[in-house]
């Protein structure tokens, strides 16, 4: 089978997509990977053929402010979300679409497998089914789907329990629609109109979930808020970690079980300032004699970490997570979706602190699901970090809940499910795929969930 894999050019998207690519290539399928030029070496080293997205979609989202300079100086909030969506994604739809079509001319793929924010597939999904291969999208972040309580995504709001919370969320949603949804919908529908398509009455995020032929959510159901979910969505667990991407550190023998191991990481996007999480965690736990703190710099030099390195700390630029995670007792993280799911699949409870990008919504699920403590801030103090880590280490319910989550991950054969679903969508008869229309997907949702939550707020006007 020929597979065109397409990914948003950001590490948190490319990493899980490349892990899925390893699964597909191991089964004998031929893979071409379309993403940003900066990832060429990684893609080719994995054994896939590389194609670069055309300008101006060929971004390097490892540094958001360089890739999207319009975000400079805007604090996290509704305006940040609008600017990021317009300039980081809606403006890139047409060049992504062009890149997909050009690659398909050179490489007539049997299926497109993309991440959840490669919105260049939207024009294909709105066009005739016979003009494209089937499209499988992968949820590399929390499930971008409308909520039961009507609250907007990306604000880190827990599920409403009381009527007063629903009323509060209704007010927040009105403002969210005014500042984010309405202007981005107008901009999106102008882009689609220029292509002779649309308009969409759904948000861009909701649209790809329901329009994709199949949507693979890279987690387990217990990590998502209860709601009516489209039949396109399949929870497939987390892809296996690609092994041997980093050597064992020289201090590997120190993780001998004599002390609790706390791993702290800021990932590879939000690691421009280690003073946000890594340095405060090192300071917070410096005097904990029963704890060994392991910090990874996400590819940056370790001397970029400010302040003194405590005697109970072990630092590396990169670490082999397949070796490390079984030895970790608590993960301290800003909330990258892939790292969080890898930790949960290993039964590791968490302490999280992060509000940027999708992290507020990932982290609110940490507290809601009981697998850890969400500090709900971008800048936790050492005192708050120490208290949270000690509570998670010393309170059995967190590890018990994390172990239950790990058992749910183990109940899913992720590799087998990915192969089964991709092969199933490719083998489906064309007329069956054609008949499974947007109208059918609407009808499958109880209480017309799409129209009830999204359509009144989003229009083409």
C-alpha positions as MATLAB code, in Angstrom:
seq = 'XXXXXXXXXXXXXXXXXXXXXXXXXXXXXXXXXXXXXXXXXXXXXXXXXXXXXXXXXXXXXXXXXXXXXXXXXXXXXXXXXXXXXXXXXXXXXXXXXXXXXXXXXXXXXXXXXXXXXXXXXXXXXXXXXXXXXXXXXXXXXXXXXXXXXXXXXXXXXXXXXXXXXXXXXXXXXXXXXXXXXXXXXXXXXXXXXXXXXXXXXXXXXXXXXXXXXXXXXXXXXXXXXXXXXXXXXXXXXXXXXXXXXXXXXXXXXXXXXXXXXXXXXXXXXXXXXXXXXXXXXXXXXXXXXXXXXXXXXXXXXXXXXXXXXXXXXXXXXXXXXXXXXXXXXXXXXXXXXXXXXXXXXXXXXXXXXXXXXXXXXXXXXXXXXXXXXXXXXXXXXXXXXXXXXXXXXXXXXXXXXXXXXXXXXXXXXXXXXXXXXXXXXXXXXXXXXXXXXXXXXXXXXXXXXXXXXXXXXXXXX';
ca = [
       0.000    0.000    0.000;
       1.193    3.523   -0.808;
       0.660    5.937    2.080;
       1.033    9.712    2.030;
       1.623   10.918    5.576;
       1.194   14.656    6.173;
       1.975   16.500    9.380;
       1.876   19.977   10.832;
       5.573   20.974   11.005;
       5.777   20.891   14.811;
       7.621   18.339   16.936;
       4.545   17.404   18.978;
       2.768   16.437   15.755;
       5.652   14.934   13.789;
       6.760   12.653   16.652;
       3.495   10.670   16.966;
       2.980   10.664   13.201;
       6.482    9.276   12.715;
       5.735    6.598   15.331;
       2.629    5.659   13.339;
       4.776    5.691   10.212;
       7.114    3.131   11.793;
       4.101    0.869   12.418;
       2.942    1.190    8.812;
       6.404    0.704    7.305;
       7.052   -2.332    9.522;
       3.958   -3.887    7.942;
       5.519   -3.438    4.496;
       3.741   -0.277    3.349;
       5.507    2.425    1.322;
       5.510    5.832    2.997;
       6.045    9.375    1.759;
       6.075   11.992    4.524;
       5.031   15.583    3.760;
       5.981   18.211    6.359;
       8.427   21.051    7.088;
      11.921   21.049    5.562;
      13.589   21.121    8.980;
      12.414   17.541    9.649;
      13.949   16.016    6.497;
      16.827   14.246    8.250;
      14.543   12.670   10.869;
      12.069   11.455    8.270;
      14.700    9.985    5.974;
      16.563    8.381    8.889;
      13.325    6.577    9.747;
      13.224    5.057    6.262;
      10.442    7.158    4.718;
      10.661    9.312    1.605;
      10.501   13.026    2.378;
       8.590   15.817    0.665;
       8.639   19.424    1.882;
       5.516   21.510    2.220;
       5.547   24.389   -0.257;
       6.016   27.979    0.924;
       4.449   29.555    2.919;
       3.341   26.330    4.624;
       6.950   25.201    5.102;
       7.216   26.476    8.670;
       9.317   25.513   11.653;
       6.825   25.595   14.515;
       9.471   24.651   17.056;
       9.742   28.409   17.570;
       6.231   29.820   17.372;
       7.234   33.480   17.464;
       9.614   33.091   14.546;
       7.136   31.028   12.533;
       4.161   33.246   13.421;
       5.610   36.682   14.261;
       2.093   38.082   14.675;
       1.968   36.270   18.036;
       4.821   38.305   19.514;
       3.712   40.242   22.567;
       0.239   38.665   22.763;
      -0.373   36.935   26.120;
      -2.221   33.593   26.285;
      -5.927   34.149   25.799;
      -8.631   34.577   23.176;
      -6.723   37.044   21.007;
      -3.709   34.717   21.000;
      -5.929   31.848   19.860;
      -7.466   33.917   17.044;
      -4.115   35.134   15.739;
      -2.558   31.655   15.959;
      -5.463   30.074   14.101;
      -5.619   32.713   11.377;
      -1.909   33.192   10.710;
      -0.608   29.781   11.691;
      -3.242   27.581   10.093;
      -5.972   29.182    7.970;
      -3.393   31.089    5.896;
      -1.587   27.793    5.271;
      -4.587   25.805    3.992;
      -4.086   26.578    0.301;
      -0.305   25.907    0.179;
      -0.816   22.708    2.191;
      -3.574   21.691   -0.218;
      -1.258   22.420   -3.148;
       1.497   20.358   -1.535;
      -0.830   17.414   -1.018;
      -2.051   17.509   -4.633;
       1.459   17.859   -6.045;
       2.726   14.953   -3.943;
      -0.231   12.798   -5.026;
       0.624   13.479   -8.668;
       4.126   12.128   -8.072;
       3.066    9.455   -5.594;
      -0.481    8.142   -6.195;
      -1.162    7.146   -2.608;
      -3.872    4.704   -1.590;
      -4.549    6.731    1.570;
      -3.608   10.009    3.239;
      -2.725    9.735    6.934;
      -2.461   13.161    8.553;
      -2.391   14.793   11.943;
      -5.367   16.656   13.372;
      -4.166   20.128   12.327;
      -3.016   19.558    8.745;
      -5.982   21.591    7.534;
      -4.881   21.422    3.913;
      -6.988   18.245    3.722;
     -10.208   20.242    4.270;
     -10.624   21.241    0.599;
     -10.195   17.577   -0.329;
     -12.764   16.488    2.253;
     -15.260   19.049    0.939;
     -14.714   18.025   -2.666;
     -15.947   14.914   -4.494;
     -14.949   11.656   -2.814;
     -13.903   10.115   -6.129;
     -11.271   12.835   -6.617;
      -9.160   11.849   -3.613;
      -7.886    8.860   -1.669;
      -9.441    8.157    1.728;
      -8.245   10.437    4.522;
      -7.333    9.163    7.996;
      -6.620   11.883   10.542;
      -4.894   11.354   13.894;
      -5.673   13.233   17.094;
      -2.241   14.278   18.329;
      -3.861   16.533   20.932;
      -6.996   16.357   23.076;
     -10.107   15.525   21.050;
     -11.077   18.750   19.280;
     -14.820   18.239   19.488;
     -17.720   20.251   20.917;
     -18.462   19.681   24.578;
     -21.533   18.464   26.431;
     -21.581   21.559   28.644;
     -21.156   23.988   25.738;
     -17.800   25.305   26.966;
     -15.229   26.249   24.330;
     -12.022   24.280   23.941;
      -8.506   25.647   24.521;
      -9.373   27.507   27.742;
      -8.664   24.687   30.213;
     -12.225   24.594   31.594;
     -13.220   21.446   33.526;
     -16.630   19.874   32.816;
     -19.497   21.867   34.309;
     -21.215   20.112   37.194;
     -23.574   22.753   38.591;
     -26.113   24.924   36.702;
     -24.165   28.018   37.762;
     -21.087   26.650   35.958;
     -23.083   26.122   32.770;
     -24.341   29.693   32.984;
     -20.780   30.931   33.439;
     -19.615   28.856   30.474;
     -22.432   30.241   28.308;
     -21.135   33.764   28.969;
     -17.561   32.678   28.200;
     -18.735   31.017   24.977;
     -20.439   34.205   23.777;
     -17.170   36.092   24.151;
     -15.198   33.233   22.594;
     -17.510   33.247   19.579;
     -17.153   36.995   19.188;
     -13.360   37.137   19.498;
     -12.285   33.785   18.012;
     -14.969   31.812   16.196;
     -16.713   34.494   14.151;
     -13.613   36.201   12.676;
     -11.825   32.920   11.978;
     -14.977   31.425   10.392;
     -15.261   34.395    8.062;
     -11.605   34.146    7.102;
     -11.824   30.370    6.624;
     -14.925   30.560    4.453;
     -13.328   33.234    2.252;
     -10.388   30.880    1.681;
     -12.761   28.034    0.832;
     -14.907   30.257   -1.413;
     -11.827   31.120   -3.479;
     -11.480   27.367   -4.072;
     -15.153   27.066   -5.012;
     -15.962   25.250   -1.769;
     -17.825   25.732    1.467;
     -19.012   27.455    3.475;
     -18.484   25.475    6.670;
     -20.935   25.936    9.509;
     -18.606   24.091   11.891;
     -15.407   25.326   13.457;
     -12.280   24.222   11.653;
     -11.346   21.900   14.517;
     -14.785   20.257   14.661;
     -14.922   19.945   10.875;
     -11.919   17.689   10.468;
     -13.178   15.305   13.156;
     -16.487   14.726   11.421;
     -15.345   15.045    7.790;
     -12.381   12.637    7.923;
     -13.124    9.154    6.651;
     -11.627    7.913    9.918;
     -10.208    9.747   12.924;
      -7.698    8.000   15.202;
      -7.534    9.581   18.658;
      -4.129    8.793   20.171;
      -5.328    8.150   23.713;
      -7.947    6.176   25.648;
     -11.622    7.030   26.326;
     -11.046    7.642   30.057;
      -8.842   10.630   29.239;
     -11.664   12.415   27.406;
     -14.640   14.272   28.809;
     -17.920   12.333   28.398;
     -19.925   13.526   25.370;
     -21.483   12.347   22.128;
     -18.539   11.551   19.863;
     -18.846   11.109   16.077;
     -18.627    7.534   14.759;
     -15.544    8.553   12.789;
     -13.521    8.619   16.039;
     -11.587    5.569   17.255;
      -9.432    5.602   20.411;
      -6.284    3.653   19.560;
      -4.022    4.267   22.553;
      -0.597    5.836   22.196;
       1.887    4.780   19.498;
       4.958    2.889   20.727;
       8.006    5.005   21.470;
      10.523    4.871   18.650;
      13.494    3.211   20.324;
      17.184    4.103   20.294;
      16.709    7.768   19.416;
      19.204    8.691   22.148;
      21.992    6.778   23.930;
      21.930    5.865   27.596;
      23.343    8.702   29.731;
      26.597    8.115   31.620;
      24.654    8.272   34.908;
      22.177    5.551   33.895;
      23.300    3.335   36.780;
      22.128    5.927   39.316;
      18.513    4.983   38.563;
      18.871    1.815   40.625;
      15.600    2.021   42.554;
      17.136    3.330   45.769;
      15.422    6.711   45.306;
      12.171    7.888   43.769;
      12.690    9.262   40.260;
      10.991   12.510   39.225;
      11.309   13.356   35.531;
      10.826   16.980   34.447;
      10.510   18.081   30.833;
       9.296   21.133   28.930;
       9.178   19.281   25.615;
      10.678   20.721   22.450;
       8.438   23.762   21.783;
       8.078   25.541   25.122;
      11.696   24.937   26.129;
      12.934   28.387   25.141;
      12.945   29.388   28.824;
      13.907   26.643   31.268;
      13.131   29.058   34.063;
       9.440   28.253   33.572;
       9.431   24.647   34.783;
      12.767   22.809   34.725;
      14.751   25.180   36.943;
      11.921   25.647   39.496;
      11.505   21.862   39.736;
      15.221   21.325   40.302;
      15.162   23.985   43.028;
      11.956   22.597   44.552;
      13.348   19.092   45.014;
      17.004   19.893   45.735;
      16.721   18.910   49.396;
      14.528   15.836   48.957;
      16.922   13.046   49.989;
      14.643   10.261   48.766;
      14.284   11.783   45.278;
      16.450   11.770   42.165;
      15.409   14.446   39.645;
      15.980   13.732   35.959;
      15.688   16.636   33.527;
      15.791   16.586   29.740;
      16.514   19.730   27.755;
      14.522   18.662   24.699;
      17.522   18.919   22.402;
      18.929   22.180   23.752;
      22.326   22.303   25.516;
      22.085   21.414   29.181;
      23.951   24.583   30.153;
      20.861   26.497   28.979;
      19.224   25.454   32.264;
      19.691   28.403   34.650;
      20.863   28.251   38.222;
      22.891   25.650   40.098;
      22.306   21.982   39.330;
      21.529   20.200   42.636;
      23.463   17.113   43.668;
      20.338   14.960   43.305;
      19.741   16.044   39.684;
      20.732   14.241   36.480;
      20.575   16.201   33.213;
      20.717   15.309   29.513;
      19.866   17.015   26.245;
      17.978   13.947   25.010;
      17.057   10.734   26.808;
      15.835    7.329   25.564;
      12.277    7.349   26.908;
      11.723    3.640   26.270;
      14.467    3.012   28.873;
      13.595    5.888   31.191;
       9.808    5.762   31.673;
       9.694    2.365   33.454;
      12.005    3.881   36.088;
       9.995    7.099   36.674;
       7.695    7.647   39.673;
       6.319   11.105   38.763;
       6.436   13.171   35.577;
       6.526   16.957   35.898;
       5.555   18.436   32.544;
       4.014   21.469   30.879;
       1.468   19.153   29.274;
       2.579   17.945   25.852;
      -0.099   15.469   24.755;
       2.308   12.787   23.562;
       4.408   12.838   26.741;
       1.307   12.808   28.945;
      -0.140    9.774   27.179;
       3.202    7.953   27.239;
       3.410    8.575   30.980;
      -0.138    7.365   31.606;
       0.435    4.265   29.475;
       3.374    3.490   31.787;
       1.302    4.063   34.939;
       3.154    7.256   35.882;
       1.189    9.964   37.765;
       1.824   13.577   36.818;
       2.260   17.132   38.007;
       1.506   19.616   35.229;
       1.968   23.353   34.702;
       1.233   24.864   31.317;
      -1.375   27.075   29.650;
      -0.051   27.715   26.135;
      -1.087   26.039   22.857;
      -3.295   23.054   23.784;
      -1.730   22.522   27.192;
      -4.463   24.087   29.333;
      -6.946   21.531   27.977;
      -4.534   18.615   28.257;
      -3.667   19.549   31.830;
      -7.240   20.053   32.988;
      -7.815   16.428   31.975;
      -4.953   15.417   34.284;
      -6.769   16.720   37.331;
     -10.223   15.655   36.131;
      -9.160   12.056   35.428;
      -7.342   11.742   38.771;
      -3.927   10.799   37.366;
      -2.171   13.821   38.795;
      -2.251   17.453   39.900;
      -2.762   20.359   37.522;
      -1.171   23.544   38.864;
      -2.978   25.573   36.149;
      -0.185   28.087   35.628;
       2.686   28.775   33.241;
       5.032   29.800   36.049;
       4.768   27.499   39.079;
       6.765   28.394   42.163;
       9.266   25.936   43.652;
       7.061   25.733   46.759;
       3.985   24.783   44.723;
       5.969   22.228   42.726;
       7.486   20.635   45.803;
       4.099   20.370   47.506;
       2.450   18.854   44.431;
       5.235   16.335   43.795;
       5.230   15.245   47.454;
       1.455   14.805   47.427;
       1.603   12.681   44.281;
       4.519   10.625   45.624;
       3.014   10.125   49.064;
      -0.696    9.692   48.230;
      -1.444    6.218   46.821;
      -4.587    7.217   44.912;
      -2.616    8.976   42.182;
      -0.500    5.933   41.364;
      -3.593    3.721   41.667;
      -5.470    5.859   39.171;
      -2.439    6.001   36.858;
      -2.148    2.189   37.039;
      -5.812    1.871   36.051;
      -5.212    4.193   33.114;
      -2.189    2.104   32.090;
      -4.370   -1.013   32.107;
      -6.779    0.728   29.734;
      -3.895    1.516   27.393;
      -2.748   -2.120   27.545;
      -6.233   -3.281   26.570;
      -5.710   -1.670   23.157;
      -3.295   -3.237   20.690;
      -2.318    0.108   19.195;
      -0.223   -1.220   16.315;
      -2.848   -3.774   15.303;
      -5.645   -1.207   15.546;
      -3.812    1.348   13.407;
      -3.112   -1.242   10.721;
      -6.638   -2.636   10.844;
      -8.347    0.737   10.575;
      -6.088    2.108    7.836;
      -6.410   -1.048    5.773;
     -10.179   -1.122    6.367;
     -10.704    2.418    5.105;
      -8.595    1.713    2.027;
     -10.424   -1.514    1.246;
     -13.878    0.028    1.676;
     -15.841    0.107   -1.564;
     -15.978    3.569   -3.145;
     -19.767    3.647   -3.117;
     -19.831    2.831    0.602;
     -17.400    5.661    1.343;
     -19.424    8.030   -0.864;
     -22.636    7.161    0.921;
     -21.144    7.930    4.345;
     -21.765   11.639    3.970;
     -21.662   14.576    6.339;
     -25.449   14.287    6.603;
     -25.102   10.669    7.745;
     -22.578   11.736   10.387;
     -24.911   14.452   11.633;
     -27.755   11.960   11.902;
     -25.579    9.578   13.941;
     -25.128   12.173   16.683;
     -27.881   12.209   19.329;
     -29.692   15.516   19.835;
     -28.078   17.018   16.710;
     -24.995   17.779   18.799;
     -23.149   19.575   15.979;
     -25.959   22.009   15.237;
     -26.792   22.551   18.896;
     -23.317   23.639   19.953;
     -21.549   24.937   16.857;
     -23.784   26.083   14.051;
     -25.532   28.957   15.885;
     -22.129   30.490   16.661;
     -20.449   29.967   13.297;
     -21.753   31.247   10.016;
     -20.391   32.247    6.643;
     -21.671   35.792    6.935;
];
